[in-house]
Amino acid sequence: MARRLRFNGTGSGVNGCPSLHEDLASGEIIVHGPPVTNPEDIAQLRHLNEGEVPIVVPRELLVDFGPKEVNRVPNLIGLDEFDRLFTQFEHTAWRLETRQRYASDEATETYAQFVRGEAVNWDGVDAEWCAERRQQTALGKRFERVRIVDTPATQGQLYLLDNARRNTAVGESIRTLTRAEAEQLHLPEEDFWLFDSRLVALLNFDENDNLLNVELITQPAEVLRYVRARDAAMHYAIPFEEFAARQTAE
């Protein structure tokens, strides 16, 4: 069975070598780079067994992207602290939505209306949330999302496509990518918010698609991985209105 590898970073901005990957299941680290070929250098290496290939790795690569502890301890924050992030950020709050459904959506009356085939009136829904978004965007702050949609789209994803009318009305910018496009771009499977390109709120869900906890990530090199994902997603994603029109045409 193939490993599930995550690209953590590279010491090269040109050819991507050497680079460091992490096995998401085992936590093992895989590094690739230029091989050591000088026989005199190889002769000095201890415990180099048959089939092993020594490579050269800049110290900065390991410092920036290598694990800092044997067992990673996540920095979990409460929902109140998570909510405060949406008023305390300075410039941009960006979201990547990757899941096929969100259990919290399905507990709402608007979701029930949508499932029944009724036109959902988003005016006045979550009035406090909408007022806060308008207040923050009036200060010049930006809220942006890219939503990944399967082919065909799930009911939960179609609901969010309809819900985007409410989000844009309060100042959010919402764009869409297909699942196939996201996979081609090697976007992470994580669902997260990125604030001011300096901290990440990683949303962890249980097997029933309920929000389990929120992990705060501030280590610069780790945050950079999510920044790169945002740049790729924003480059290729299309406005939700255009995507919705394609769905209707099909």
Secondary structure, DSSP 8 states (H G I E B T S, - for coil): ----EEEEEES-SSS--SEEEEETTT--EEEE--B---HHHHHT-SS--TT---B---HHHHHHHS-SSSS----EE-HHHHHHHHHH-SSEEEEEE--S--HHHHTSHHHHHHHTT-----TTTTHHHHHHHHHHHHTT-EEEEEEEE-SS--HHHHHHHHHHHHHHHTTEEEEEEEHHHHHHTT--S-EEEEETTTEEEEEEE-TTS-EEEEEEE--HHHHHHHHHHHHHHHHH-EEHHHHHHHHHH-
